[in-house]
Amino acid sequence: MKDILALFQLARREKKLLILSFVCSAFVGFFTYVFVNLVQPIMDKLFQLSPGQAGPQKARFMDTVFRALGINETQLVKLLPLLVLVAIFGKGLFTFLSSYFMKGVGHRVVKRLRDDLFTHLVYQSNSFFDRMLTGDLMSRLTNDVDKIHQAISGSMADFIEELFILLALLVGVFVIDVRLAVVSFVITPLAVIPLALFSRQLKKKSLVGQRKMSEIYGLLHEAITGNMIIKAFTSEEFEIKKFLRATASYFRTNMKLAWIGSLSSPFMEFIGGVVGAFILYVGTRRITQGVISPGDFGAFVMAIFMMYTPINRLNRANNVIQQAVACHQRVQELLAVAPQIQDAPTANPLPSIQGRVTFDRVSFCYNETRPTIVDISFEVGRNETAAFVGLSGAGKTTIINLISRFYEPTSGTIMIDGIDVREVTLGSLRSQLGLVTQETILFNDTVRNNIAYGLGDVPFERIIAAARAAQAHEFITALPQGYDSPIGERGGLLSSGQRQRLAIARALLKNPPILILDEATSALDTESERFIQIALANVMKGRTTLVIAHRISTIRNADRIFVVDCGRIAESGTHEELYGLNGIYRKLYDLQFPEGEEAIP
Ligand code: ATP
């Protein structure tokens, strides 16, 4: 019951519709009550009590209603069919209304849940995405939310309505004959115990099922995004085997679920049959004793048999709701993760900056086992270009990611123009930083919208100017629809050099005082490389630039070069100074230009 209430909690913001659905369900219960009770006068009138046989002395529900409506004995026989129609029509009308309102609640709840989840995800910090699997997230956002939808829109409506019907029928049987009702329900707990057992098992197994479904989504996602690598390593069979193992495991869990789900209905039905036979035996004795009329007994039996549908549907609804409760738990788990990096309560917007970046004894680790950045201090002045070089995995990307606050240092301070970045709002900080990442991140949209991403309405001339400076204008105009050409998922319709130039155009258009550039490692042909070099030189002009350079040629003219080694700054200085030092930088240089050949100009 606590779980169902938790689902109801989700719907509490739709109070109006919920109340309407409740009221309509109460009317469904009322018309069910009238319908059942109509059986009594019908049977007693149509199968007239034999003259010597007196009926029970108490006033029945329908006797009271007929007296209130001023309907006498002779009118009654004519009116009975009409009353049956009214009761059935009333029940149908309110069933429709309650179901319609509840479906409305479901659609609204699920829309809000999806929107909340997406908003929550977008604001999550990088560490969250490092930890979570994309497939698992997708599964929670689609599969789990769908299950909750089914439960609220369908089963919850059934649940409320059938509960009211059951209540009406229960009141009906107790009013007709308390003793017969009590005797009948002595064996009811028989039905409740297995129902509880079935529910528990179903909930447990469906949680396992959802987890396995997440794994399948994960494998699917990897197979789609990593399809090229799978082909390159001819590991199709290995991937297929992994997938088959996951689906087989999901299948086994589903079959267990099917076993429990399928058994519960016939089992409940059998118990219903036992109850029916018992009632027939006791009821006939009560008629012979003159406590109830045959009409009363007819209504009683009708009510008992009509209980079968709501109990059965309650059981079915309960199964769906239990599965949804498990899904709800998974969704709540996700919503409970607060973004690790948020605006401090006292944060102010960062004023317009000059572009001085200071690291003061900054350390950082992704996990407790090993520090990634150790005690780094440096300063990059306004409009200076600082380059970071070092072996792969030395910690260069980590250093620059700390400036945008994608991660938070474990100790030390990062300042921009002397202001601690933790004391300003994330939005105001990031809006003044330009970022060109190693892996070019583009969206499935047109070239134009990708260049102007996040900037709203930008005059077309400015977009073209940025593209020209980024050496991208020519290839863009050669595309079938020019600037309006779609570039495919993650820019898949473009070459990697073209993607990089689009990303540079985007940074140029934003025109940030500080530019952070993680140079792409992918090898480009000389022609593309030359284009990129010109584009980069353009983008670095007149702003503070922090660049991670994989090609020394990019940074020969940098004001300062920092050599990163095992998370520390091992050397720093200009190209000439470092070359003369004969240290790590010299080794890196000699590795790139073994015969002292010159960098591409
Ligand atoms: P490259 O030149 O190959 O891009 P890098 O110098 O930029 O390398 P980083 O990406 O900063 O190196 O990585 C530094 C260390 O931190 C590496 O040992 C890497 O394995 C680890 N690392 C990087 N990102 C994460 C992450 N998200 N979670 C845990 N460890 C990470």
Residues whose N, C-alpha, C, O or C-beta is under 5 A from the ligand:
A	BS01	ATP	D130 Y366 T372 L391 S392 G393 A394 G395 K396 T397 T398
